[in-house]
Amino acid sequence: MLAGIKAIDKKSVHNICSGQVIISLATAVKELLENSIDAGANLIQITFREYGRESIEVSDDGSGIDESQFQGVTLKHHTSKIKNFEDVAAVKTFGFRGEAISSLCSLGNLKIHTSVGGVGSLITYDNDGHITEIICQARTRGTTVSVTNLFSKLPVRHKQFVKNIRKEFHKAIDVLQAYAIISLHQRLHCINITNKRKQVIFSSQGKKSLRDNITQILSHSIAKNLEDFNIDEEAYRITGFISKPVAKCGRGCNDKQFIFINNRPCDHEKISKLINSLYRSYEKFQYPVFVIVVEVKDCQVDVNVTPDKRQIFLDNEENLLIELENVLRVNFAKHAGSYSDHSSTVLSSLLPICKPNVSPKRALSNDNESNEKLITIQNISHDLCETDRQSPCSLPQKEAIKEVLFPQKSNFTIEILGTPLQTKRKQNAEMSLTTVNPIDDKINFVRSKILYNFSMSCIKRLFSETSRKSSQRHDFLVHYKHQIVSTENAELELNHTIAKSDFRNFRVIGQFNLGFILVRYKNNLFIIDQHATDEKYRFETLQKETQIQSQKLIAPKKLQFNGAQEEILIQNLSVFQKNGFEFDIRSEEDSTPGNRAYLTYVPQCKNWEYDAADVEELLWLLSDKSTLAVKHLRPSKVRRMFASQACRSAVMIGTALDTKRMSEIVTNMSDLDHPWNCPHGRPTMRHVVDLSRAL
């Protein structure tokens, strides 16, 4: 029988709640930084010792703490920001709950060194937030808060914290960079001390404009590819910077995305999802870099949602998202299907010279004069209409271009040099393509459109017939233990019933339709895609064993990182070398932190080009992985290359296989890390029937 309901003692409540307020190193540093900003500091220094494992320290030149407030600053729910609940709706400061410092006392050892202008005081607190010692110690106006042995009172969390300290550290740096970007009046200086060696992670100067801060924190190479936009409505105002949806303007990962609501860094899933999905519809191989600043009235925002105040509710959220989507679509459409060409004639590499008074047929058929069967438009820099009137060979050129680029079998309408050329198509579909006039450094391609005649009543009739047939077959379906209904969840669903070691016990029955292998495991029948399975085996083999060859650059390329990224690079040079990248790391005496790495070798792969963007992606992957997971780490471009090689070399659909080869393909699945899908996402196997139920 359960014991009677009783009140939990205050100390237990304090310990329980503290673990919910401070959940990570990033949260602890964030709370201390916000207190410094709220205190009116102009210069804030954040110091990590051993990446935060030993201690974290935040020092500022703010207003300091008066002696009468020494005890109240660490007590639970003691704050100077609000007096009652109604004040929360109009709060202007970052903090207002009075929980952070008290929670840090409970989770570690806290000391405060503060001064309001006179003699400084060094105060030591116990885990309950009570003062144990006060020492007079000189200090200029401001406050320094240091926390040592964070999470030491929680054994399980402390063990995970120490194990993943590098990952925790880099997450904390990402949070600090967000505050450095949005802080226009504060200078932030972040350092890490390891083995008595001081390393500058980043340093901001508190610029007067948001773009200047972005340039300083994220680097000039990122900032130059950002376009700004503004949305000014009565209920809200949005200022934004986002990378162009053009190759090499975005990033291979989504690590540089910042959202601020009333200058408060936050995680707004809907805004982030909207921007990413819209951007990747124009540039699917990259993620955007963006900084979005939303300003709304205090009464239209709720920041009191989660203890870390990273989740925020907005009024008129739907209208804001719709307007943001419309503006971004207009901006992205400017770059859709366009590329820059620095040559003076855009088509010169595609079309050979057509001299005046030369027939197009002769110009195209005379192989002795030119091996190319294309025509160059002379005077391309002139307006096309002007060229049409003045050029003596404009008509032959038009006809030649029509014959070469759009032969008589082509079925669409096209306009070249202002002259429409139309052909008819026997099918009901019509395709239209129009060239842009005039042509200069950019070519805009208009997507083809196919229009089909259809009847809604016909669609309804076909749908009803299909539904009726499906319902008739439903009674004959025999479900496996866990029915697999979607490709995306295939791995999760198969894991409910099959272990990788079970593949060695699969018995091959035969080949179906020259593309699939039928196997039996206990009383269940499975069908295995022979191409997808062999492709995944070859892909993972390439991932694990391939050492990519390198090609030396003519001149080393200087790379600009923050101190944390540079440290990751130095500690994982073997991973980069396996992927074909090699670096020259200069000494600290010759270069400043963040500017010591020079790229000297890049991967040498046929038809694949690699640059500093791939290095940055690999750095991001390394910062987000544990030490054991980095051994076979590859950037996305390398993975796509391996996937392409594996696909071309794998057993193809339509290839007849003997029993020995089929058994080998099935057995190989037991050695794969992820055997359930091919590199392109296609499932490798499906359950067919439970034979015990069917029979």
C-alpha positions as CSV (number, residue, x, y, z in Angstrom):
1,M,0.0,0.0,0.0
2,L,1.3,3.5,-0.9
3,A,2.4,5.8,1.8
4,G,0.4,8.9,2.6
5,I,1.0,12.0,0.6
6,K,3.4,14.3,2.3
7,A,5.2,17.5,1.4
8,I,8.8,17.2,0.1
9,D,11.3,19.0,2.3
10,K,12.7,22.3,0.9
11,K,16.2,21.0,0.4
12,S,15.1,18.1,-1.8
13,V,12.8,20.5,-3.8
14,H,15.8,22.8,-4.3
15,N,18.0,19.9,-5.5
16,I,15.3,18.5,-7.8
17,C,14.5,21.8,-9.4
18,S,18.1,22.9,-9.9
19,G,18.8,19.9,-12.2
20,Q,15.9,21.1,-14.4
21,V,17.1,24.8,-14.6
22,I,20.8,24.0,-15.4
23,I,20.8,21.1,-17.8
24,S,24.1,21.6,-19.7
25,L,27.3,23.6,-19.8
26,A,25.7,25.9,-22.4
27,T,22.8,26.6,-20.1
28,A,25.1,27.5,-17.2
29,V,27.2,29.9,-19.3
30,K,24.1,31.4,-20.8
31,E,22.6,32.3,-17.4
32,L,25.9,33.9,-16.2
33,L,26.3,35.9,-19.4
34,E,22.7,37.1,-19.3
35,N,23.2,38.4,-15.7
36,S,26.2,40.4,-16.9
37,I,24.3,41.9,-19.8
38,D,21.4,42.8,-17.4
39,A,23.9,44.5,-15.1
40,G,24.8,46.9,-17.9
41,A,28.3,45.5,-18.6
42,N,30.2,46.8,-21.6
43,L,33.0,44.2,-21.5
44,I,32.4,40.6,-20.6
45,Q,35.0,37.8,-20.5
46,I,34.1,34.2,-20.4
47,T,36.8,31.7,-19.3
48,F,36.6,27.9,-19.6
49,R,39.2,25.7,-17.9
50,E,39.7,22.4,-19.6
51,Y,36.7,23.1,-21.8
52,G,34.5,23.7,-18.7
53,R,35.2,20.4,-17.0
54,E,37.2,22.1,-14.2
55,S,35.5,25.5,-14.1
56,I,33.7,28.3,-15.9
57,E,34.1,32.0,-15.1
58,V,32.2,35.1,-16.3
59,S,33.7,38.5,-15.5
60,D,32.1,41.8,-16.4
61,D,32.4,45.6,-15.7
62,G,28.8,46.0,-14.8
63,S,27.1,47.7,-11.8
64,G,28.3,45.1,-9.3
65,I,26.4,43.7,-6.3
66,D,25.8,45.8,-3.2
67,E,26.8,44.2,0.1
68,S,23.2,44.1,1.2
69,Q,22.4,41.8,-1.7
70,F,25.1,39.2,-1.1
71,Q,22.8,36.7,0.5
72,G,19.7,37.3,-1.7
73,V,21.5,36.8,-5.0
74,T,21.8,33.1,-4.4
75,L,18.4,32.4,-2.8
76,K,15.7,30.6,-4.8
77,H,13.2,32.9,-6.5
78,H,14.9,36.1,-5.3
79,T,15.2,38.7,-8.0
80,S,15.3,42.4,-8.7
81,K,13.7,42.1,-12.1
82,I,10.0,41.6,-11.2
83,K,7.8,41.9,-8.1
84,N,4.7,40.0,-9.2
85,F,3.5,37.8,-12.0
86,E,2.0,40.7,-13.9
87,D,5.5,42.1,-14.4
88,V,6.5,39.1,-16.5
89,A,4.5,40.3,-19.5
90,A,6.6,43.6,-19.7
91,V,10.0,42.2,-18.6
92,K,12.9,43.8,-20.5
93,T,15.8,41.8,-19.0
94,F,17.0,38.4,-20.0
95,G,16.5,36.9,-16.5
96,F,13.6,37.3,-14.1
97,R,12.9,34.1,-12.2
98,G,15.7,34.2,-9.7
99,E,16.6,30.5,-10.2
100,A,20.0,30.4,-12.1
101,I,22.5,31.4,-9.4
102,S,20.7,29.3,-6.8
103,S,20.7,26.3,-9.1
104,L,24.4,26.7,-9.8
105,C,25.1,26.6,-6.1
106,S,23.3,23.3,-5.9
107,L,25.1,21.7,-8.9
108,G,28.7,23.0,-8.2
109,N,30.9,25.2,-6.1
110,L,30.2,28.9,-6.6
111,K,32.2,32.0,-5.8
112,I,31.4,35.7,-6.5
113,H,33.9,38.4,-6.6
114,T,32.2,41.8,-6.9
115,S,32.6,45.5,-6.3
116,V,30.4,48.6,-6.7
117,G,33.3,50.9,-6.9
118,G,34.9,50.6,-3.5
119,V,36.8,47.7,-1.9
120,G,35.9,44.4,-3.6
121,S,34.5,41.3,-1.8
122,L,35.1,37.6,-2.6
123,I,32.1,35.6,-1.4
124,T,32.0,31.8,-1.1
125,Y,28.6,29.9,-1.0
126,D,27.6,26.4,0.0
127,N,25.3,24.1,-2.0
128,D,22.2,25.6,-0.4
129,G,23.2,29.1,-1.4
130,H,24.2,30.3,2.0
131,I,27.3,32.4,2.6
132,T,30.3,30.5,4.1
133,E,33.0,33.1,3.8
134,I,33.5,36.8,2.8
135,I,37.0,38.1,2.1
136,C,37.9,41.7,1.2
137,Q,39.8,41.6,-2.1
138,A,40.5,44.4,-4.5
139,R,38.6,44.6,-7.8
140,T,37.4,47.3,-10.2
141,R,33.7,47.8,-10.5
142,G,31.9,44.8,-11.8
143,T,31.3,41.1,-10.9
144,T,33.1,37.8,-11.5
145,V,31.2,34.6,-11.0
146,S,33.1,31.3,-11.1
147,V,31.6,27.8,-10.9
148,T,33.9,24.7,-10.3
149,N,33.0,21.0,-10.6
150,L,29.7,21.5,-12.4
151,F,27.3,18.6,-11.9
152,S,29.6,17.0,-9.4
153,K,26.6,16.4,-7.1
154,L,24.8,14.4,-9.8
155,P,27.0,11.3,-10.5
156,V,25.2,10.1,-13.6
157,R,25.0,13.5,-15.3
158,H,28.6,14.3,-14.3
159,K,29.9,11.1,-15.9
160,Q,28.1,12.0,-19.2
161,F,29.2,15.6,-18.9
162,V,32.9,14.6,-18.6
163,K,32.6,12.0,-21.4
164,N,31.1,14.5,-23.8
165,I,32.9,17.6,-22.6
166,R,34.1,18.6,-26.1
167,K,30.6,18.4,-27.5
168,E,29.2,20.4,-24.5
169,F,31.9,23.0,-25.0
170,H,31.1,23.5,-28.7
171,K,27.4,23.9,-27.9
172,A,28.3,26.5,-25.3
173,I,30.4,28.4,-27.9
174,D,27.4,28.4,-30.3
175,V,25.2,29.9,-27.7
176,L,27.8,32.5,-26.8
177,Q,28.3,33.4,-30.5
178,A,24.6,34.1,-30.7
179,Y,24.8,36.7,-27.9
180,A,27.9,38.2,-29.5
181,I,26.0,38.7,-32.8
182,I,23.0,40.4,-31.2
183,S,24.9,42.5,-28.7
184,L,25.6,45.8,-30.3
185,H,26.9,47.5,-27.1
186,Q,28.8,44.7,-25.3
187,R,32.2,43.3,-26.1
188,L,32.5,39.6,-25.5
189,H,35.9,37.9,-25.1
190,C,35.9,34.1,-24.8
191,I,39.0,32.0,-23.9
192,N,39.8,28.4,-23.0
193,I,42.7,27.4,-20.8
194,T,44.0,23.8,-21.2
195,N,47.3,22.6,-19.7
196,K,48.1,26.2,-18.6
197,R,47.8,27.3,-22.3
198,K,45.4,30.1,-23.0
199,Q,43.5,30.0,-26.3
200,V,41.2,32.7,-27.6
201,I,38.0,31.2,-28.9
202,F,36.5,34.5,-30.2
203,S,36.4,38.1,-29.4
204,S,33.7,40.6,-30.5
205,Q,34.1,44.4,-30.5
206,G,30.5,45.3,-30.0
207,K,29.9,46.8,-33.4
208,K,27.1,49.3,-34.0
209,S,25.5,47.2,-36.8
210,L,24.3,43.7,-37.0
211,R,26.2,43.0,-40.3
212,D,29.5,44.1,-38.7
213,N,28.9,41.7,-35.8
214,I,28.1,38.9,-38.2
215,T,31.3,39.5,-40.2
216,Q,33.4,39.5,-37.1
217,I,31.9,36.4,-35.5
218,L,31.1,34.2,-38.5
219,S,33.9,35.5,-40.8
220,H,33.9,37.7,-43.8
221,S,33.6,34.8,-46.3
222,I,30.2,33.9,-44.8
223,A,29.0,37.5,-44.4
224,K,29.7,38.5,-48.0
225,N,27.2,35.8,-49.3
226,L,24.4,37.1,-47.1
227,E,21.5,39.1,-48.4
228,D,19.5,41.3,-46.1
229,F,15.7,41.8,-46.0
230,N,13.2,43.7,-43.9
231,I,9.6,43.2,-43.1
232,D,7.8,46.1,-41.4
233,E,4.3,45.4,-40.2
234,E,2.1,47.0,-37.6
235,A,2.3,43.9,-35.3
236,Y,5.9,43.0,-35.9
237,R,9.2,43.9,-37.6
238,I,11.7,41.4,-39.0
239,T,15.3,42.2,-39.9
240,G,17.1,39.3,-41.6
241,F,20.3,38.1,-43.3
242,I,20.3,34.9,-45.3
243,S,22.7,33.3,-47.7
244,K,21.9,33.2,-51.4
245,P,20.5,30.0,-52.7
246,V,23.5,29.6,-55.0
247,A,26.2,27.0,-55.0
248,K,29.0,27.6,-52.5
249,C,27.0,30.3,-50.7
250,G,25.4,28.1,-48.1
251,R,26.9,25.4,-45.9
252,G,26.9,21.6,-45.7
253,C,25.3,21.7,-42.2
254,N,22.8,23.9,-40.3
255,D,25.2,25.1,-37.7
256,K,25.1,28.8,-38.5
257,Q,21.4,29.6,-38.0
258,F,20.3,32.2,-35.4
259,I,16.9,33.4,-34.5
260,F,16.3,36.3,-32.1
261,I,12.9,37.5,-30.7
262,N,13.1,40.9,-29.0
263,N,16.9,40.5,-29.0
264,R,16.6,37.2,-27.1
265,P,18.3,34.2,-28.8
266,C,15.8,31.4,-29.0
267,D,14.9,28.1,-30.8
268,H,11.9,28.7,-32.9
269,E,11.2,25.4,-34.7
270,K,8.6,26.8,-37.1
271,I,10.7,29.7,-38.4
272,S,13.7,27.5,-38.7
273,K,11.8,24.7,-40.5
274,L,10.2,27.2,-42.9
275,I,13.5,28.8,-43.9
276,N,15.4,25.5,-44.3
277,S,12.7,23.8,-46.4
278,L,12.2,26.8,-48.6
279,Y,16.0,27.3,-49.1
280,R,16.6,23.7,-49.9
281,S,13.8,23.7,-52.5
282,Y,16.1,26.1,-54.5
283,E,19.5,24.7,-53.4
284,K,19.1,21.1,-52.2
285,F,22.8,20.4,-51.4
286,Q,23.3,23.2,-48.9
287,Y,21.8,24.6,-45.7
288,P,21.3,28.4,-45.4
289,V,23.2,30.6,-43.0
290,F,20.7,33.1,-41.5
291,V,20.3,35.6,-38.8
292,I,16.6,36.5,-38.1
293,V,15.7,39.3,-35.7
294,V,12.0,39.6,-34.8
295,E,10.7,42.6,-32.9
296,V,7.2,42.4,-31.4
297,K,5.4,44.2,-28.6
298,D,6.0,42.8,-25.1
299,C,2.3,41.9,-24.8
300,Q,2.5,39.7,-27.9
301,V,5.3,37.3,-26.7
302,D,5.5,34.7,-24.0
303,V,9.1,33.9,-22.8
304,N,8.0,32.1,-19.7
305,V,7.7,28.7,-21.4
306,T,10.8,26.7,-20.4
307,P,13.4,27.2,-17.7
308,D,16.1,28.1,-20.2
309,K,13.7,30.6,-21.9
310,R,14.8,29.2,-25.4
311,Q,11.2,28.3,-26.4
312,I,9.0,31.4,-27.1
313,F,5.4,31.7,-28.0
314,L,4.3,34.5,-30.4
315,D,1.0,36.1,-31.1
316,N,0.1,36.4,-34.8
317,E,2.6,33.7,-35.5
318,E,0.8,32.4,-38.6
319,N,0.7,35.8,-40.2
320,L,4.4,36.3,-39.5
321,L,5.3,33.0,-41.1
322,I,3.2,33.7,-44.2
323,E,4.8,37.1,-44.7
324,L,8.3,35.7,-44.1
325,E,7.7,33.0,-46.6
326,N,6.4,35.4,-49.3
327,V,9.4,37.7,-48.9
328,L,11.9,34.9,-49.0
329,R,10.3,33.4,-52.1
330,V,10.7,36.7,-53.9
331,N,14.3,36.9,-52.8
332,F,15.2,33.4,-53.7
333,A,13.4,33.6,-57.1
334,K,16.0,36.1,-58.2
335,H,18.7,33.5,-58.1
336,A,16.6,30.5,-59.4
337,G,18.3,28.8,-62.3
338,S,21.0,31.4,-62.7
339,Y,24.8,31.3,-62.6
340,S,27.6,33.8,-63.1
341,D,30.0,33.6,-65.9
342,H,33.1,35.9,-66.0
343,S,33.7,35.4,-69.7
344,S,32.6,38.1,-72.2
345,T,30.5,35.8,-74.3
346,V,28.3,33.4,-72.5
347,L,27.6,31.1,-75.4
348,S,31.1,31.2,-76.9
349,S,32.1,27.9,-75.4
350,L,28.9,26.3,-76.8
351,L,28.5,27.7,-80.3
352,P,31.2,27.8,-83.1
353,I,31.6,30.8,-85.3
354,C,29.1,31.3,-88.2
355,K,30.4,33.7,-90.8
356,P,28.0,35.9,-92.8
357,N,26.4,34.5,-95.9
358,V,27.2,30.9,-95.0
359,S,24.3,28.6,-95.0
360,P,23.5,26.9,-91.7
361,K,23.6,23.4,-93.3
362,R,27.1,23.9,-94.5
363,A,28.2,25.5,-91.3
364,L,27.0,22.5,-89.4
365,S,28.1,19.7,-91.8
366,N,31.7,20.8,-92.7
367,D,33.8,18.9,-90.2
368,N,37.0,20.2,-91.7
369,E,36.2,23.7,-90.7
370,S,35.1,22.8,-87.3
371,N,34.7,19.7,-85.2
372,E,32.0,21.4,-83.2
373,K,28.4,21.3,-84.5
374,L,27.3,24.4,-82.7
375,I,27.3,28.1,-83.6
376,T,28.6,31.1,-81.9
377,I,26.6,34.3,-81.9
378,Q,28.8,37.2,-82.7
379,N,28.4,40.6,-81.0
380,I,26.6,38.8,-78.1
381,S,27.1,41.8,-75.9
382,H,24.7,43.9,-78.0
383,D,21.0,43.9,-77.4
384,L,19.5,40.9,-79.2
385,C,16.8,42.9,-81.0
386,E,19.5,45.2,-82.2
387,T,21.6,42.2,-83.4
388,D,18.5,40.9,-85.2
389,R,18.2,44.1,-87.2
390,Q,21.9,44.8,-87.9
391,S,23.7,41.4,-88.2
392,P,23.9,40.2,-91.9
393,C,23.9,36.6,-90.8
394,S,21.2,36.8,-88.1
395,L,18.7,34.7,-90.0
396,P,21.1,31.9,-90.8
397,Q,22.2,32.0,-87.2
398,K,18.6,31.6,-86.0
399,E,17.9,28.7,-88.2
400,A,21.2,27.0,-87.3
401,I,20.6,27.4,-83.6
402,K,17.2,26.0,-84.1
403,E,18.5,23.0,-86.0
404,V,21.3,22.2,-83.6
405,L,19.9,23.0,-80.2
406,F,16.3,22.3,-81.0
407,P,16.0,19.7,-83.9
408,Q,12.8,19.1,-85.8
409,K,11.8,16.3,-83.4
410,S,11.7,18.7,-80.5
411,N,8.1,19.4,-79.4
412,F,7.8,22.8,-77.8
413,T,7.5,26.5,-78.5
414,I,10.7,28.6,-78.4
415,E,11.7,32.2,-79.1
416,I,15.2,32.8,-80.3
417,L,16.6,36.3,-81.0
418,G,13.1,37.7,-80.9
419,T,11.7,35.4,-83.6
420,P,9.1,32.8,-82.6
421,L,9.6,29.3,-84.0
422,Q,6.6,27.0,-83.3
423,T,6.1,23.3,-83.8
424,K,3.1,21.2,-82.9
425,R,2.9,18.2,-80.8
426,K,0.6,15.4,-81.5
427,Q,0.1,14.6,-77.8
428,N,-2.2,16.6,-75.6
429,A,0.8,18.0,-73.6
430,E,2.3,21.3,-74.6
431,M,5.8,22.4,-73.6
432,S,7.0,26.0,-73.7
433,L,10.5,27.4,-73.3
434,T,11.4,31.1,-73.8
435,T,14.9,32.5,-73.9
436,V,15.7,35.6,-71.8
437,N,16.4,38.8,-73.7
438,P,19.0,40.3,-73.6
439,I,21.9,37.9,-72.6
440,D,24.7,39.2,-70.4
441,D,26.7,37.8,-67.5
442,K,23.8,35.7,-66.3
443,I,21.4,33.2,-67.9
444,N,18.0,32.6,-66.4
445,F,16.5,29.3,-67.3
446,V,12.7,29.0,-67.2
447,R,11.5,25.6,-66.2
448,S,9.5,23.6,-68.7
449,K,5.8,23.3,-68.2
450,I,3.7,20.3,-69.2
451,L,-0.1,20.8,-69.3
452,Y,-2.3,17.7,-69.3
453,N,-6.0,17.5,-69.9
454,F,-7.8,15.6,-67.2
455,S,-11.2,15.1,-65.7
456,M,-11.9,15.3,-62.0
457,S,-14.8,12.9,-62.4
458,C,-12.4,10.4,-64.0
459,I,-10.0,10.7,-61.1
460,K,-12.7,10.1,-58.6
461,R,-13.9,7.0,-60.4
462,L,-10.4,5.6,-60.6
463,F,-9.8,6.3,-56.9
464,S,-13.0,4.6,-55.9
465,E,-12.2,1.5,-58.0
466,T,-8.7,1.3,-56.4
467,S,-10.1,1.6,-52.9
468,R,-12.6,-1.1,-53.5
469,K,-9.9,-3.5,-54.9
470,S,-7.7,-2.7,-51.9
471,S,-10.4,-3.5,-49.4
472,Q,-11.1,-6.8,-51.2
473,R,-7.5,-7.8,-50.9
474,H,-7.2,-6.7,-47.3
475,D,-8.7,-9.9,-45.9
476,F,-5.9,-11.9,-47.5
477,L,-3.0,-9.9,-46.0
478,V,-1.0,-11.7,-43.3
479,H,0.8,-9.2,-41.1
480,Y,4.3,-9.7,-39.7
481,K,5.0,-8.9,-36.0
482,H,5.5,-5.3,-36.9
483,Q,4.0,-4.1,-40.2
484,I,6.4,-2.0,-42.3
485,V,4.5,0.8,-44.0
486,S,7.0,3.5,-44.8
487,T,10.5,3.7,-46.2
488,E,11.6,6.3,-43.7
489,N,10.8,4.1,-40.7
490,A,12.0,0.9,-42.3
491,E,15.1,0.6,-40.1
492,L,13.2,1.3,-36.9
493,E,10.4,-1.2,-37.7
494,L,12.7,-4.0,-38.8
495,N,14.8,-3.6,-35.6
496,H,11.7,-4.7,-33.7
497,T,12.0,-8.2,-35.0
498,I,15.4,-8.8,-36.7
499,A,19.0,-8.4,-35.5
500,K,21.9,-8.1,-37.9
501,S,23.3,-11.4,-36.7
502,D,20.1,-13.1,-38.0
503,F,21.1,-12.5,-41.6
504,R,23.6,-15.4,-41.3
505,N,20.6,-17.7,-40.6
506,F,18.6,-16.7,-43.6
507,R,18.0,-19.5,-46.1
508,V,18.0,-18.5,-49.8
509,I,15.0,-19.9,-51.7
510,G,15.6,-18.3,-55.1
511,Q,15.6,-15.3,-57.3
512,F,12.5,-13.4,-58.3
513,N,12.2,-11.3,-61.5
514,L,16.0,-11.1,-61.9
515,G,16.1,-8.4,-59.2
516,F,15.1,-9.8,-55.9
517,I,16.2,-12.6,-53.6
518,L,13.6,-14.6,-51.7
519,V,14.8,-15.8,-48.3
520,R,13.2,-17.6,-45.4
521,Y,13.9,-17.0,-41.7
522,K,12.1,-19.3,-39.4
523,N,8.4,-19.2,-40.5
524,N,8.7,-15.8,-42.3
525,L,9.3,-15.1,-46.0
526,F,11.3,-12.0,-46.9
527,I,12.2,-10.4,-50.2
528,I,15.6,-8.7,-50.6
529,D,16.6,-6.1,-53.2
530,Q,19.8,-7.5,-54.7
531,H,21.0,-4.2,-56.1
532,A,20.3,-2.0,-53.0
533,T,21.8,-4.6,-50.6
534,D,25.0,-5.1,-52.6
535,E,25.2,-1.3,-53.1
536,K,25.1,-0.7,-49.3
537,Y,27.8,-3.3,-48.7
538,R,30.1,-1.7,-51.2
539,F,29.3,1.8,-49.8
540,E,30.2,1.0,-46.2
541,T,33.3,-0.8,-47.4
542,L,34.4,2.4,-49.2
543,Q,33.6,4.4,-46.2
544,K,35.8,2.3,-43.9
545,E,38.7,1.5,-46.1
546,T,39.2,4.2,-48.7
547,Q,42.1,6.6,-48.3
548,I,41.4,9.4,-50.7
549,Q,44.4,10.7,-52.7
550,S,45.5,14.3,-52.3
551,Q,46.6,17.0,-54.7
552,K,48.9,19.8,-53.6
553,L,47.7,23.3,-54.0
554,I,49.9,25.8,-55.9
555,A,49.7,28.2,-53.0
556,P,48.5,27.3,-49.4
557,K,45.0,28.7,-48.7
558,K,44.5,30.5,-45.4
559,L,41.5,29.3,-43.4
560,Q,39.6,31.4,-40.9
561,F,38.1,29.6,-38.0
562,N,37.3,30.5,-34.4
563,G,39.6,29.1,-31.8
564,A,37.3,26.1,-31.0
565,Q,37.2,25.0,-34.6
566,E,40.9,25.4,-35.0
567,E,41.4,23.2,-31.9
568,I,39.1,20.5,-33.4
569,L,41.1,20.6,-36.6
570,I,44.5,20.2,-34.9
571,Q,43.2,17.3,-32.8
572,N,41.7,15.4,-35.7
573,L,44.3,15.8,-38.5
574,S,44.2,12.1,-39.2
575,V,40.5,12.2,-40.0
576,F,41.1,15.0,-42.5
577,Q,44.1,13.2,-44.0
578,K,42.0,10.1,-44.6
579,N,39.5,12.4,-46.5
580,G,42.3,13.9,-48.6
581,F,42.9,17.2,-46.7
582,E,46.2,18.2,-45.4
583,F,47.2,21.4,-43.6
584,D,50.1,23.5,-42.5
585,I,49.6,24.6,-38.9
586,R,51.6,27.7,-38.0
587,S,52.9,28.3,-34.6
588,E,51.2,30.6,-32.1
589,E,54.1,33.0,-32.3
590,D,53.6,33.5,-36.1
591,S,49.8,33.7,-36.2
592,T,46.9,34.7,-34.1
593,P,44.4,32.0,-32.9
594,G,41.9,31.1,-35.6
595,N,44.4,32.0,-38.4
596,R,47.0,29.3,-37.9
597,A,45.6,26.7,-40.4
598,Y,46.6,26.8,-44.1
599,L,45.1,24.3,-46.5
600,T,47.9,22.7,-48.5
601,Y,46.3,19.5,-50.0
602,V,42.8,18.8,-51.3
603,P,41.2,15.5,-52.3
604,Q,41.9,14.4,-55.9
605,C,38.8,12.7,-57.3
606,K,37.6,12.6,-60.9
607,N,34.8,15.1,-61.6
608,W,34.6,16.0,-57.9
609,E,35.9,19.3,-56.5
610,Y,36.6,20.0,-52.8
611,D,37.3,23.3,-51.0
612,A,37.2,25.0,-47.6
613,A,33.4,24.5,-47.3
614,D,34.0,20.7,-47.1
615,V,36.5,21.3,-44.3
616,E,34.0,23.4,-42.4
617,E,31.4,20.7,-42.7
618,L,33.8,18.1,-41.4
619,L,34.6,20.3,-38.5
620,W,30.9,20.6,-37.6
621,L,30.5,16.9,-37.8
622,L,33.5,16.3,-35.6
623,S,32.2,18.8,-33.0
624,D,28.9,16.9,-32.8
625,K,30.3,13.4,-32.5
626,S,31.8,11.5,-29.7
627,T,35.4,10.3,-29.9
628,L,34.5,6.8,-30.9
629,A,32.2,7.9,-33.8
630,V,34.8,10.0,-35.8
631,K,36.9,7.1,-37.1
632,H,35.0,6.8,-40.4
633,L,33.6,10.3,-40.6
634,R,33.2,11.7,-44.1
635,P,31.8,15.0,-45.5
636,S,28.6,14.8,-47.5
637,K,30.3,15.3,-50.8
638,V,32.6,12.3,-50.2
639,R,29.6,10.2,-49.1
640,R,27.7,11.1,-52.3
641,M,30.8,10.1,-54.3
642,F,31.0,6.8,-52.6
643,A,27.3,6.2,-53.1
644,S,27.7,6.9,-56.8
645,Q,30.6,4.5,-57.1
646,A,28.9,1.8,-55.0
647,C,25.7,2.1,-57.2
648,R,27.6,1.7,-60.5
649,S,29.6,-1.3,-59.3
650,A,26.9,-3.2,-57.5
651,V,24.9,-6.1,-58.9
652,M,22.3,-4.6,-61.2
653,I,18.6,-5.4,-61.6
654,G,18.2,-7.9,-64.4
655,T,21.4,-9.9,-63.5
656,A,20.8,-13.6,-63.0
657,L,22.5,-14.9,-59.8
658,D,23.4,-18.4,-58.6
659,T,22.7,-19.6,-55.1
660,K,26.3,-19.0,-53.9
661,R,26.2,-15.3,-55.0
662,M,22.8,-14.8,-53.5
663,S,23.9,-16.3,-50.2
664,E,27.0,-14.0,-50.2
665,I,24.9,-10.9,-50.7
666,V,22.5,-11.9,-47.9
667,T,25.3,-12.8,-45.5
668,N,27.1,-9.5,-46.1
669,M,24.2,-7.7,-44.5
670,S,25.3,-9.0,-41.1
671,D,28.5,-7.0,-41.3
672,L,26.9,-3.7,-42.1
673,D,26.4,-0.9,-39.6
674,H,23.0,0.0,-41.2
675,P,21.8,-2.8,-43.4
676,W,18.2,-1.6,-43.8
677,N,18.5,1.0,-46.5
678,C,20.8,1.7,-49.5
679,P,22.8,5.0,-49.5
680,H,20.1,6.7,-51.5
681,G,17.4,5.6,-49.0
682,R,15.8,2.7,-50.8
683,P,14.9,-0.2,-48.4
684,T,17.0,-3.3,-48.8
685,M,14.3,-5.8,-47.7
686,R,10.6,-6.3,-47.0
687,H,8.6,-8.9,-45.2
688,V,6.3,-10.9,-47.5
689,V,4.3,-13.3,-45.4
690,D,4.2,-15.3,-42.2
691,L,4.1,-18.9,-43.5
692,S,2.7,-20.3,-40.2
693,R,-0.4,-18.2,-40.5
694,A,-0.8,-18.5,-44.3
695,L,-0.6,-22.3,-44.2
